[in-house]
Amino acid sequence: MLWACVVVPALALVYALKTKRRPPVLLGLGLLLLCIALARPQMVLMTPVRDASVMLVLDTSGSMRAKDLKPSRIDVAQKTAQQFFADKPQRLQVGLVTVAGTAALAQAPTEDRDLLLKAIDYLPLQYGSALGTGILVALEAMLPGSGIDAQKIINESAENGGARNPSTAGQSLDDKKSATPPTGQARQMAIVLMSDGQSNMGPELKQIADLAATHQVKIYTVGIGTTEGDVVRLQGRSMRVKLEDEALKKISTITQGEYFRADSAEALKSIYDKLGYRLRFEKRAMSEVTAHVSVLALLLVLISVTRSFVRMGKII
């Protein structure tokens, strides 16, 4: 069909010879693009990935009641998270894991935003902070066929002082032979960890980050709080809790994610805007652009004939 393009310069030449005038350039380009459209052109475009999911891992330890972010760290985190995920495309599955001394799957990945927003709305604070456990529970929920057994890894890590590699922990010898390969390539996945960075329980954070990297799951970390911190009462005593973000930075680096620091409610909203671009989940794919080329061609033709009519009162 591309051979039809030869007709356009041929007609332009005949027009120039017969009228002794310069052929209308815009009209010629429009006709040329219409001929190209006949060949159904394609090009590489970024297209949305349908099978994508995000897990929000939210720190619900006692230090999140600190008021260095008004009205409190946890209140700001809840409200901005609800606003952010309410605006995400419905095709994106989102889940929630709460983490304090232990971690719990508060909402499995779902497209139902109402379920997710209700889960975020009810977050009682607890003692302790086991961020590694929270990430591990999120990975288990996102990768059901990967052979990850969060409870076994947690138990074996406690028995071995956190020294065992979680990529093989929690599996029998037979499991290791038949375990499915990392599934991060088949699905687009990410974890958003919101915390003040304090982790004093559960598996070692670096080892769990290595496990996430093995399965090609990026972790975006958001540090909640200020370096000055705030004084809170925990277990009958007062203590100052500050943002400790070194571990959060390492997690994002290991998994090729990104670290963001939220030292105010306004900063957290800005961070979510940036995260929105990171979590679009698009891939390069060949797509037909016939419609786009045709619209551009018709637009050029329309401009050409309109100019002719305005100047001469007729279409030439």
C-alpha positions in Angstrom: 0.0 0.0 0.0 3.0 2.3 0.4 3.3 2.4 -3.4 0.2 4.7 -3.3 2.5 7.4 -2.0 4.0 7.7 -5.5 0.7 9.1 -6.8 1.0 12.2 -4.7 4.3 13.7 -6.2 3.1 12.6 -9.6 -0.1 14.6 -9.2 1.9 17.5 -7.8 4.1 17.5 -10.9 1.1 17.4 -13.2 -0.6 20.3 -11.3 2.6 22.4 -11.5 3.0 21.9 -15.2 -0.6 22.6 -16.1 -1.2 25.6 -13.8 2.4 27.0 -13.7 1.8 27.4 -9.9 3.5 25.9 -6.9 1.6 22.9 -5.6 -0.1 23.4 -2.2 2.4 22.0 0.3 0.0 21.3 3.2 -2.5 19.6 0.8 0.3 17.4 -0.6 1.5 16.4 2.9 -2.0 15.6 3.9 -2.6 13.4 0.9 0.8 11.7 1.5 -0.1 10.9 5.1 -3.4 9.5 3.9 -1.5 7.2 1.6 0.8 6.1 4.4 -2.3 5.4 6.6 -3.4 2.9 4.0 -0.3 0.8 5.0 -1.5 0.7 8.6 1.7 2.0 10.1 3.0 0.8 13.5 5.5 2.2 16.0 6.8 1.4 19.5 4.7 3.1 22.2 4.4 2.9 25.9 1.2 1.0 26.8 -0.3 0.3 30.2 0.3 -3.1 31.8 -2.9 -4.7 32.8 -1.5 -7.2 35.3 0.0 -4.9 37.9 -0.1 -4.7 41.7 1.2 -2.5 44.5 1.4 -3.3 48.2 1.4 -0.5 50.7 3.3 -1.5 53.8 2.4 0.9 56.5 4.2 1.3 59.8 1.8 1.1 62.7 4.3 1.1 65.6 3.9 3.3 68.6 6.4 5.8 67.3 4.0 6.7 64.5 1.8 8.6 67.0 4.6 11.3 67.2 3.3 14.8 66.4 6.2 16.2 64.5 3.8 15.9 61.5 0.5 17.4 62.4 -1.9 16.1 63.7 0.4 13.0 63.9 2.6 10.8 61.7 0.0 8.1 61.4 -2.9 10.5 60.6 -1.0 12.2 57.8 0.1 8.8 56.4 -3.5 7.5 56.4 -5.1 10.5 54.8 -2.6 11.0 52.0 -2.4 7.3 51.3 -6.2 7.2 50.9 -6.2 10.1 48.5 -3.3 8.7 46.5 -4.7 5.2 46.0 -8.3 6.4 45.4 -7.0 8.2 42.3 -5.1 5.2 40.8 -6.5 3.4 37.8 -9.0 0.6 38.6 -6.9 -1.9 36.7 -4.1 -1.5 39.3 -4.5 -4.0 42.2 -3.5 -2.5 45.6 -3.1 -4.3 48.9 -2.2 -3.3 52.5 0.1 -4.7 55.1 0.3 -3.2 58.6 3.5 -3.7 60.5 4.4 -3.2 64.2 5.9 -5.9 66.4 4.3 -8.3 63.9 2.9 -7.8 60.4 -0.6 -8.6 59.1 -2.2 -8.6 55.7 -4.9 -6.1 56.2 -6.1 -6.2 52.6 -5.1 -8.6 49.9 -4.4 -7.0 46.4 -7.7 -5.9 45.0 -9.2 -3.5 42.5 -12.0 -2.6 45.0 -10.9 0.8 46.2 -13.6 0.9 48.9 -12.2 -2.2 50.7 -8.7 -0.7 50.5 -9.7 2.7 51.9 -11.6 1.2 54.8 -8.6 -1.0 55.6 -6.4 2.1 55.7 -8.9 4.0 57.8 -8.7 1.5 60.7 -5.1 1.2 61.9 -4.6 0.6 65.6 -1.0 1.3 66.8 1.0 -1.5 68.5 4.3 -2.0 70.2 7.5 -2.9 68.3 8.6 -2.5 64.7 9.4 -5.4 62.4 9.7 -3.8 58.9 11.4 -6.9 57.4 8.4 -8.9 58.4 6.1 -6.4 56.8 7.9 -6.6 53.5 8.0 -10.4 53.7 4.2 -10.6 54.2 3.7 -8.2 51.2 6.0 -10.4 49.0 4.1 -13.5 50.0 0.8 -11.9 49.1 2.0 -10.6 45.7 3.9 -13.8 44.7 1.6 -16.7 45.7 3.4 -19.1 43.3 7.0 -18.2 44.2 7.5 -20.6 47.1 7.9 -17.8 49.7 6.5 -18.9 53.1 6.7 -15.9 55.3 5.9 -17.6 58.6 8.7 -20.2 58.1 11.2 -17.6 57.2 10.3 -15.5 60.3 10.5 -18.6 62.5 13.8 -19.8 61.1 15.3 -16.3 61.2 14.4 -16.1 64.9 15.9 -19.5 65.6 19.1 -18.7 63.7 19.5 -15.1 64.9 18.5 -13.7 61.5 21.6 -15.3 59.8 19.8 -17.6 57.4 19.3 -16.5 53.7 15.5 -15.9 53.3 15.7 -16.8 49.6 15.9 -20.4 50.6 14.5 -20.3 54.1 11.0 -21.7 54.6 11.3 -24.3 51.9 12.0 -28.1 52.1 14.6 -29.7 49.9 11.8 -30.8 47.5 10.4 -27.3 47.5 13.8 -25.9 46.4 13.8 -28.3 43.4 10.3 -27.5 42.2 10.0 -23.8 43.2 8.8 -21.6 40.4 11.3 -19.0 39.0 10.9 -15.4 40.0 7.7 -14.0 38.7 8.5 -10.3 38.6 8.9 -10.4 34.9 5.4 -11.7 34.2 3.7 -9.1 36.4 4.6 -5.6 37.2 4.8 -5.2 41.0 6.1 -2.7 43.6 6.0 -2.2 47.3 5.5 1.2 49.0 6.9 1.2 52.5 5.9 4.1 54.8 7.8 4.2 58.1 9.9 6.3 60.4 12.6 3.8 59.8 12.9 2.2 63.2 13.0 -1.6 63.0 14.0 -3.7 66.1 12.3 -7.0 65.5 12.0 -9.7 62.9 14.2 -10.8 59.9 17.1 -8.6 58.9 15.9 -5.8 56.5 18.8 -6.3 54.1 18.1 -9.9 53.6 14.4 -9.3 52.9 15.4 -6.5 50.5 17.6 -9.0 48.7 14.7 -11.4 48.4 12.5 -8.7 46.9 15.3 -7.8 44.4 15.6 -11.5 43.5 11.9 -11.5 42.4 12.4 -8.1 40.7 10.0 -6.3 43.0 11.0 -2.6 43.6 10.5 -1.1 47.0 9.8 2.6 47.2 10.4 3.8 50.8 8.9 6.9 52.4 10.5 8.2 55.6 7.8 9.7 57.8 8.9 12.3 60.4 11.6 14.8 61.1 15.2 14.4 62.2 14.4 16.4 65.4 11.5 14.0 66.1 9.0 14.2 69.0 8.6 12.9 72.5 6.0 10.2 73.0 5.0 7.9 75.8 5.7 4.2 75.1 5.3 1.4 77.6 5.0 3.8 80.5 8.0 5.9 79.7 8.8 9.0 77.6 11.2 8.9 74.7 12.2 10.9 71.7 11.5 9.2 68.4 13.3 10.6 65.3 13.3 9.7 61.6 15.9 7.0 61.0 16.1 6.7 57.3 19.4 4.9 56.6 17.8 1.5 56.5 15.0 2.9 54.2 17.6 4.2 51.8 19.4 0.9 51.6 16.2 -1.0 50.9 15.3 1.2 48.0 18.8 1.0 46.6 19.0 -2.8 46.8 15.7 -3.2 45.0 16.3 -0.3 42.5 13.4 1.6 44.0 13.6 5.1 45.4 13.7 6.8 48.8 11.5 9.8 49.6 11.6 11.9 52.8 8.3 13.3 54.2 9.0 15.8 56.9 5.6 17.5 56.5 2.1 16.8 55.3 2.7 19.0 52.2 6.0 17.1 51.4 4.1 13.8 51.6 1.5 15.0 49.1 4.3 16.0 46.8 6.0 12.6 47.2 2.8 10.9 46.2 2.7 13.0 43.0 6.2 11.7 42.2 5.2 8.2 43.1 2.3 8.4 40.7 4.7 8.6 37.8 6.8 5.7 39.1 3.8 3.5 39.5 2.3 3.9 36.0 3.5 0.4 35.0 3.9 0.8 31.3 5.8 -1.3 28.8 7.1 -0.8 25.2 5.0 -2.5 22.6 4.3 -2.2 18.9 1.0 -0.4 18.3 -0.8 0.5 15.2 -1.1 4.3 14.7 -3.3 4.4 11.6 -5.9 6.5 13.4 -3.3 9.1 14.5 -1.8 9.4 11.1 -5.2 9.7 9.4 -6.3 12.5 11.8 -3.1 14.4 11.2 -3.6 14.0 7.4 -7.2 15.2 7.4 -6.2 18.1 9.6 -3.5 19.2 7.1 -6.0 18.8 4.2 -8.6 20.8 6.1 -6.1 23.6 6.8 -5.1 23.7 3.2 -8.6 24.0 1.7 -9.6 26.5 4.4 -6.6 28.8 3.5 -7.5 28.5 -0.2 -11.1 29.4 0.4 -10.2 32.4 2.6 -7.7 33.8 0.1 -9.6 33.1 -3.2 -13.2 32.4 -2.2 -12.9 28.9 -3.7 -11.1 25.7 -3.1 -8.4 24.9 -5.7 
